Amino acid sequence: MDLTRTDPEPADSESMDSVRVGPEPADPAPVGLVLVDLGPGDPRMAADVAPLIRALRPRLSADAFTAFAEEGHAQGLRFTVAYDTATGRALGAATHRVLATSRGRLLFVDDLVTAAGSRGRGVGARLMAELERRGRAEGCTRLELDSGTTNVDAHRFYHARRLTVAAFHFGRELEPDPGTDGGSGTEGGPGTEGGVGTEADPGRDEDPGTDAGPATDRGSAGR
């Protein structure tokens, strides 16, 4: 799986990929991976998570990542990191949150990214399986994410897991109010890539990273 959520910037938005949460064919679990949840204040956020998310969203500065992580965590955003048990290296990460919507309770994946040198090792598949498990445990009926329209590798990854294109995601940049600095900590947008973490969407990457190539695993899921 590669950079996804959530896609590289500035593939702004992608149609919302979503899937009804339910039993699915399981990908073989990669050997030697452990998933860990991290939060603001943990030094591994800057050392391990920031490089992954910033690779997905290059316009996000180090300081902007710290600010985003603190604010997002307070809003319910969770950071799940896949570590190689043999080396201790972070191979991928997913940011996600549970949302109550008029369509029901859902687990939204803001960013999904895999380290460039670790794609194709099943990291993205493992993260997706964990996100689905958590969604069910939280009483969610859907898992949703955004993926940039040009992030074809990520789309293949999602379609292989029975996610479908269920809607168009629309967005536009907002001009700052007069008298404000207008800054969001990023150089060009609300910290999206990919997504709510998507690459070009409002805050995501999606593409959730796929095991197929660099423009995956980004975005909102990133890839």
N, C-alpha and C positions, 0 to 999 in steps of 0.2 A: 504494500500500500504506500502511496506517496502522498505528497502534500495534497490535501483535499479539504473541506468544509465548507471542506470547506474548501481554491485555485489561487494562482498568484494574483496579485492585484492587477490590473484593475478590472478583472472580469467581474464586473459588479454583481449582477445578480443572476440567478439562474432560476429556472422554474422550481417551485418547491417540490422536492422529491419527498415522498412520504410513503409509509408502509403501515398497513394494519398490523399491530403487534400480535404475534401469534407464533405457533410452532413453525420452524423453518429448518431446511437442511443445515446441519451444523458444519462449519469449516473445521478441519482438524486443528486442534489447539497447538500453536507453535511451542516447541520445547524451550524451556528456559526463560519464560516471560513471567513477570509478576506485575500486577496492576496496583498502583498506589494513588490515593487521592491526596492532593497537596492544596495548601491555601496560603493566603498572604502571610508574610512573616517567616515562612519556611525558606531557608536559603536556596533550596532546590528550585524554587520558582524562578529565580533569576538565573541560576546556573543551568537548569535543564529545560524548563518550560519556555522561558522567554525566547531562546534561540529557535525553538521549533515553531512557535507562533509567529515570530518575526520573519522566519523564512517564508511563511505562508503569506504574511502581510508586511512586505518590505518597508512600507511607509510608517509603520509603527515604531517609534523610537523606544529606547530602553526605559526612559522615564514614563512614556505614555503607556507602556505595557504594565508597569507597576501600578499606575493610577487606574488603568482599566481593570486589572486583576482585583484590586481592592474594592472598587465600586461594583464590579460584576459579582464578586463573591457575596457582597452584602445583599445583592438582588437575587441570590439563589444560584448563581453560576458555579459549577463545580469543575475542577481540573483533574482529570484522570490520566495518569502517565504510565506508559508501558516501559518497564526496565528489563534489560537483559540480565538475568540472574548470574551469568558467568562473569560479565564485565562491569556490571553496575551502571551501564550506559543507558540513557534515555533514548528509546528507539521510536517513540511516537506518543502523541497526546490527543486527548479529546476534551473539549469544553462543552458542557451540556447543562440543561436546567429543566425542571418540571414546570409546565405552564398550565394554568386553568384558562380555558377558552370557551367561547360559545359553542365550539364544535366538540367539546369534551376535554378531558385532561390528557395532555400529551408531553412527551419528552422531546425537547428540541435540541438538536446538536448544532452548536454554534461553529465549532472548528473541529476538524479531524485531520491530523497531519502525521506523516511518517518521515523520519530522517532520510535524507537522500540516499545514503549508503545502505539503508535497511529495507528498501522497497522490495516487494516480492517475497518477503519472508513470513507473510501472514500476520503482520502486526496490525494492519488495518482491520482485517477480518476478526481478530481477537478483540479489538476495541469495540467493533460494531456488535459482536455477540454480547459483550458485557453491557453495552448501552441498552440493548433489547431486554436483557435480563433485569436491569434496574428499572426500565420503564414498566415492565410487568409488575415488579415488586411494589412500585409506587402507585399502582392502580391506573396507569396510563393505557389508553386504548389505541394510541398512535405514536409512532416515532417519525419526526419530520426534520428536514434539513434543507438548506439551499445549496446549489452548486452552480458555478458560473456556466453560462451557456456554451462557452468554448472548451470547457473542461471534459473533453470526450472520454478520457481514460477513467475519470471519476464516475462518469455516467455508466460506463460498462460495469464498474465495480458495484454500483448501486442497483442497476437492473439485475445483475446476477444474484442479488440478495432480495429480489422481489420488491424493491422500492419502485414506485411508479410516479410519473410526472402528473401531478394532480391539480396544479394551478400555476398561474403566472405570478411572478414576484415583481411588483412595481416599486419604484423608489425614485427619489430625486434629492439632490444636495440642497441643504437649507442655508441661506445666506445668514451670516451672523447679525445680531441686532446691532444697530448703531451704538457706538460707545462701549462695545465689548471687544475683547481681543479676538473673539471668534475662534480661538484655538481649542482643539479637542485633544491636543497632545500628539496629533499625527500631522503629517504633512500633506494632507490631501484628502482627508476624509475621515469619516467616523470610524476609523480603525477597522475597516473591513477589508477584506481581501478581495476573502471569502467569506464574509459572512458575518454575522453575529458573532461573527465569526465567520462570515463567508467572505470570499475574496471580493467581491465587489459588491457584495451586498452589504446591507446595512448591518454591519457588525458581525458577519459570520464567515466556512470554509469549508468551507465548507469546505473546499471540497473535502469532504471528508476525506482524504487521501485514499487512494486506491492502491492495490498491489500492482498496478500496471504502469505507473509512470509518474513523472514529476508533476504534473498538474493535478495530481489527485491528492486525496487526503487533505484537501484544503477546503476551506470553505466551510460553509456552514455545513458545516459539516463539512464544513468543511470541506471536504474534498471538493 
